[in-house]
């Protein structure tokens, strides 16, 4: 979960610095098991343009995390 912070009352907002990763299916089970403190997960839409299956299953579960 991220929280926007106001920068010195300027009205400008920024997100706290945090690490993320590019989601690869071979890492999905480890992510779901260890729940690392990720700031974001990057996906490439073309990797998920299939009807159902394990790709969508992992993506839905990781989204909940």
Secondary structure, DSSP 8 states (H G I E B T S, - for coil): ---EEESTTSS-EEE----EEE--HHHHHHHHHH----SEEE--GGGG-SSSSHHHHHHHHHHH-
